[in-house]
Amino acid sequence: LKEGKITGAINVVWDGKSEKYMRKPAQGELNLTPGAAYVHICSNETIEGIRFNNFPQTDAPLIADMSSEIMSRVIDVNKFGMIYAGAQKNIGPSGLALVIIKKELVARCPDTVPVFFRYKTHAENQSLYNTPNTWAIYIVKLVTDWLLGLGGVAGMEKINEEKAALLYKTLDASAYWTTPANKADRSSMNVVWRLPSEELEEKFVKQATAAGLIGLKGHRSVGGIRASIYNACSLDDVKALCAFMAEFEKSNG
Ligand SMILES: Cc1ncc(COP(=O)(O)O)c(C=O)c1O
């Protein structure tokens, strides 16, 4: 939003702040501007763990930041003017970004944009306008080969659905755990929950770390627990987490 304001007028079509960003908006809630150049969304939000299950319908080209869920589920790219994603979650190492953009949008770039920042420059030069991060691109090849072996994005989506379903089932089965995110908007990449007290949450993270289950502390802005179960996290990893949770509840419930 801040960056967009540098280049033009911006209208906030919906703001989840008053509800602490616990849900995604319904189509009818969007205050869309007629004739807008584009509409921007973040398809999966990592802090509260919410995602768009149904993408907004817009006349203007829809642009989505898919950094935290790219290649985790099948997406109809035709619905988007542009999709962009940092590589660091599901594609490969940090330092790369993937862009899927309609040709008509590539052509629409004004001359006031510095040459390097024009998608046209990179499209015309097959992403070789400058010397790219070759090592990271090589790792992306290894990741995508691995993904193809699992049945591609469709195969990965099935695994991700199974992982998320198992974890949410564990959370929903007991009042010991609470899940703040709106159920219909639950993310299958970032699963967020609370324990009865912050002391228990601290104990949970500490004991989980000792058991080899790392990175479960929630984002510093909201606290609680968060499991980021990106593509690299296996079904067995999630099973291990759920088994640990059952044991923890037994001893601390
Ligand atoms: C949806 C989304 N966008 C952007 C970012 C930030 O990416 P970067 O650190 O590459 O700016 C993240 C987190 O890494 C994210 O989850």
The ligand as an SDF file (V2000), in Angstrom:
LIG
                    3D

 16 16  0  0  0  0  0  0  0  0999 V2000
    2.8010  -13.0920    1.3120 C   0  0  0  0  0  0  0  0  0  0  0  0
    4.1930  -12.5830    1.5660 C   0  0  0  0  0  0  0  0  0  0  0  0
    4.6600  -11.5460    0.8700 N   0  0  0  0  0  0  0  0  0  0  0  0
    5.9000  -11.0640    1.0690 C   0  0  0  0  0  0  0  0  0  0  0  0
    6.7350  -11.6260    2.0080 C   0  0  0  0  0  0  0  0  0  0  0  0
    8.0690  -10.9960    2.2170 C   0  0  0  0  0  0  0  0  0  0  0  0
    8.9570  -11.4190    1.2810 O   0  0  0  0  0  0  0  0  0  0  0  0
   10.4040  -10.7080    1.1690 P   0  0  0  0  0  0  0  0  0  0  0  0
   11.0720  -10.9310    2.4700 O   0  0  0  0  0  0  0  0  0  0  0  0
   11.0500  -11.4330    0.0390 O   0  0  0  0  0  0  0  0  0  0  0  0
   10.1250   -9.2640    0.8940 O   0  0  0  0  0  0  0  0  0  0  0  0
    6.3080  -12.7120    2.7480 C   0  0  0  0  0  0  0  0  0  0  0  0
    7.1790  -13.3760    3.7360 C   0  0  0  0  0  0  0  0  0  0  0  0
    8.3110  -13.7170    3.4850 O   0  0  0  0  0  0  0  0  0  0  0  0
    4.9930  -13.1970    2.5300 C   0  0  0  0  0  0  0  0  0  0  0  0
    4.5240  -14.2290    3.2410 O   0  0  0  0  0  0  0  0  0  0  0  0
  1  2  1  0
  2  3  1  0
  2 15  2  0
  3  4  2  0
  4  5  1  0
  5  6  1  0
  5 12  2  0
  6  7  1  0
  7  8  1  0
  8  9  2  0
  8 10  1  0
  8 11  1  0
 12 13  1  0
 12 15  1  0
 13 14  2  0
 15 16  1  0
M  END
$$$$
